[in-house]
């Protein structure tokens, strides 16, 4: 079982002067769900190398059992520091693709043409595609086999407008994940703010927020049988 995880390389939170990146829990929780199931995990990002960790996800208030496990796991830290450049990765040979969130993907992966081609390659061959929190931003331009947006007519979730408002970043982000999914024809649903909420529609798995990360990964494993 081979799983490709795609992380952001973007570290600037708009023009605020603050840093962003990927959300640590959204990487660590799926990473260990996959690892503990015996999966071979390949990590990639647009620029390769060490992807930026959102500082807010690395403070004490945001720590979970998975993030603490990661901080004590030298091999996992080395793995993360040496992500492959996304243009050096092919979809062939992988069983599923998974995108952790954080605000970074809104700027780079949402517009990355190579990421778009990877997702479409998995979708056309009916292999699982997963994204959590802000990472459903990667579906901004993706097209399904029917020529419509990949999320059109499908039950999907992602970071909600109310959660973005609570984070105080509604006017900072380039677009709102909830609004984009709806405008692309997705049947957007959400649970309570900050509580785990995951949807599976065919081989497409989406999670609403950081708390949804582990369950989203478990749904990918369920699809892989």
C-alpha positions as CSV (number, residue, x, y, z in Angstrom):
1,X,0.0,0.0,0.0
2,X,1.6,3.2,-1.2
3,X,0.2,6.6,-0.3
4,X,1.3,10.0,-1.6
5,X,1.0,12.9,0.8
6,X,1.2,16.4,-0.7
7,X,2.2,19.4,1.5
8,X,2.3,23.1,0.9
9,X,5.5,25.1,0.4
10,X,3.8,28.5,1.0
11,X,4.7,30.3,4.2
12,X,3.3,33.8,4.0
13,X,-0.2,34.6,5.4
14,X,-1.3,37.0,2.7
15,X,0.1,40.5,3.3
16,X,-0.2,40.3,7.1
17,X,3.5,39.7,7.6
18,X,2.7,36.6,9.5
19,X,3.8,33.1,8.7
20,X,1.7,30.1,7.7
21,X,2.2,26.7,6.1
22,X,0.7,23.3,6.8
23,X,-1.1,22.5,10.0
24,X,1.0,20.1,12.0
25,X,-1.9,17.9,13.3
26,X,-3.3,17.6,9.8
27,X,0.0,16.0,8.8
28,X,0.9,14.0,11.9
29,X,-2.5,12.4,12.5
30,X,-2.9,11.0,8.9
31,X,0.8,10.1,8.7
32,X,0.6,7.8,11.7
33,X,-2.8,6.4,10.7
34,X,-1.1,5.4,7.4
35,X,2.2,4.3,8.9
36,X,0.6,2.2,11.6
37,X,-1.5,0.4,8.9
38,X,1.8,-0.5,7.2
39,X,1.6,2.0,4.3
40,X,4.6,3.2,2.4
41,X,4.4,7.0,2.5
42,X,5.9,9.3,0.0
43,X,6.0,13.0,0.9
44,X,6.0,15.8,-1.7
45,X,5.6,19.5,-2.0
46,X,5.9,22.2,-4.7
47,X,9.4,23.2,-3.8
48,X,10.6,20.0,-2.2
49,X,12.6,19.8,1.0
50,X,11.3,21.0,4.4
51,X,7.7,22.3,4.1
52,X,6.8,25.2,6.4
53,X,4.9,24.4,9.6
54,X,2.3,26.9,10.5
55,X,3.7,28.4,13.8
56,X,0.2,28.4,15.4
57,X,-0.1,24.7,14.9
58,X,3.2,24.2,16.7
59,X,2.5,26.0,19.9
60,X,1.5,24.1,23.1
61,X,-2.2,24.8,22.9
62,X,-2.4,23.0,19.5
63,X,-0.5,19.8,20.5
64,X,-2.1,16.4,20.3
65,X,-0.9,12.8,20.9
66,X,0.0,12.6,17.2
67,X,2.0,15.9,17.2
68,X,3.8,14.9,20.3
69,X,4.6,11.5,18.8
70,X,6.0,13.3,15.7
71,X,8.2,15.6,17.9
72,X,9.7,12.5,19.4
73,X,10.1,10.7,16.1
74,X,13.5,11.6,14.5
75,X,12.8,9.4,11.5
76,X,9.5,11.1,10.7
77,X,11.1,14.5,11.1
78,X,13.8,13.6,8.6
79,X,11.2,12.2,6.3
80,X,9.3,15.5,6.4
81,X,12.5,17.6,5.9
82,X,13.2,15.8,2.6
83,X,10.0,16.0,0.7
84,X,10.3,15.3,-3.0
85,X,9.6,18.1,-5.5
86,X,6.1,17.6,-6.8
87,X,7.2,17.8,-10.4
88,X,9.4,14.8,-9.8
89,X,6.5,12.6,-8.7
90,X,4.2,10.5,-10.9
91,X,0.8,9.3,-10.0
92,X,1.6,5.8,-11.2
93,X,2.4,3.3,-8.5
94,X,0.5,5.0,-5.7
95,X,-2.8,3.7,-4.3
96,X,-4.1,7.0,-2.8
97,X,-3.2,10.7,-2.5
98,X,-3.8,12.8,0.6
99,X,-3.5,16.6,1.2
100,X,-3.0,18.0,4.7
101,X,-4.3,21.5,5.2
102,X,-3.2,24.7,6.9
103,X,-3.7,28.0,5.1
104,X,-0.7,27.5,2.8
105,X,-2.5,25.4,0.2
106,X,-4.8,28.3,-0.5
107,X,-2.0,30.1,-2.2
108,X,0.2,27.5,-3.8
109,X,-1.4,24.1,-4.2
110,X,-4.8,25.5,-5.3
111,X,-3.1,27.0,-8.3
112,X,-0.4,24.3,-8.9
113,X,-1.0,22.8,-12.3
114,X,1.1,19.7,-11.5
115,X,-1.0,19.1,-8.4
116,X,-4.1,19.4,-10.5
117,X,-2.8,16.8,-12.9
118,X,-2.0,14.4,-10.1
119,X,-5.4,14.7,-8.6
120,X,-7.1,14.2,-12.0
121,X,-4.9,11.1,-12.6
122,X,-6.0,9.5,-9.4
123,X,-9.7,10.4,-10.0
124,X,-9.8,9.1,-13.6
125,X,-8.4,5.7,-12.3
126,X,-10.8,5.7,-9.4
127,X,-8.1,5.8,-6.7
128,X,-8.8,7.5,-3.4
129,X,-8.3,11.3,-3.1
130,X,-8.3,12.9,0.3
131,X,-8.0,16.4,1.6
132,X,-8.6,18.0,5.0
133,X,-9.5,21.4,6.4
134,X,-8.1,24.1,4.0
135,X,-6.6,21.4,1.7
136,X,-9.9,21.0,-0.3
137,X,-8.6,24.2,-1.9
138,X,-6.7,21.9,-4.2
139,X,-10.0,21.2,-6.0
140,X,-10.3,24.8,-7.2
141,X,-9.4,23.9,-10.8
142,X,-9.6,20.1,-10.9
143,X,-11.9,18.6,-13.5
144,X,-13.6,15.2,-13.3
145,X,-14.0,12.6,-16.0
146,X,-17.3,14.2,-17.0
147,X,-15.7,17.5,-17.8
148,X,-17.2,19.2,-14.7
149,X,-15.4,20.4,-11.6
150,X,-14.2,17.3,-9.7
151,X,-16.4,18.2,-6.7
152,X,-19.5,19.0,-8.8
153,X,-22.6,17.1,-7.5
154,X,-20.5,15.4,-4.7
155,X,-20.9,15.6,-0.9
156,X,-17.9,17.5,0.3
157,X,-16.7,19.4,3.3
158,X,-13.8,21.7,4.2
159,X,-12.9,24.6,6.5
160,X,-16.2,26.4,7.0
161,X,-16.9,30.1,6.7
162,X,-17.7,30.3,10.4
163,X,-14.4,28.7,11.3
164,X,-12.5,31.1,9.1
165,X,-14.4,34.0,10.7
166,X,-13.5,32.7,14.1
167,X,-9.8,32.5,13.0
168,X,-10.1,36.2,12.0
169,X,-8.9,35.5,8.5
170,X,-11.9,35.9,6.3
171,X,-10.5,39.0,4.6
172,X,-6.9,37.7,4.4
173,X,-7.4,34.4,2.5
174,X,-7.6,34.5,-1.3
175,X,-10.9,32.6,-1.2
176,X,-13.1,30.8,1.3
177,X,-13.0,27.0,1.0
178,X,-16.7,26.6,1.7
179,X,-17.7,29.2,-0.9
180,X,-15.4,27.7,-3.5
181,X,-16.7,24.2,-3.1
182,X,-20.2,25.4,-3.4
183,X,-19.4,27.5,-6.5
184,X,-17.8,24.4,-8.1
185,X,-21.1,22.6,-7.7
186,X,-20.2,20.7,-4.5
187,X,-22.9,19.6,-2.1
188,X,-21.2,21.3,0.8
189,X,-21.9,20.0,4.4
190,X,-20.4,20.8,7.7
191,X,-20.6,19.7,11.3
192,X,-20.1,21.7,14.4
193,X,-17.1,24.1,14.3
194,X,-13.9,22.5,15.3
195,X,-15.4,19.0,15.8
196,X,-14.5,16.1,13.6
197,X,-16.6,15.9,10.4
198,X,-15.7,13.7,7.4
199,X,-17.5,13.0,4.2
200,X,-16.8,10.2,1.7
201,X,-18.4,10.3,-1.7
202,X,-17.2,7.6,-3.9
203,X,-13.4,7.7,-3.7
204,X,-13.3,11.3,-2.6
205,X,-12.7,11.9,1.1
206,X,-12.9,15.4,2.7
207,X,-12.5,16.5,6.3
208,X,-13.7,19.8,7.8
209,X,-11.0,20.9,10.2
210,X,-7.9,19.7,12.1
211,X,-10.0,17.4,14.3
212,X,-11.1,15.6,11.2
213,X,-7.6,14.6,10.1
214,X,-7.3,11.1,11.6
215,X,-10.8,10.1,10.6
216,X,-10.2,11.3,7.0
217,X,-7.1,9.1,6.8
218,X,-9.0,6.2,8.2
219,X,-11.6,6.6,5.5
220,X,-8.9,6.5,2.9
221,X,-7.7,3.2,4.4
222,X,-11.3,1.9,4.4
223,X,-11.5,2.6,0.6
224,X,-8.2,0.7,0.1
225,X,-9.7,-2.3,2.0
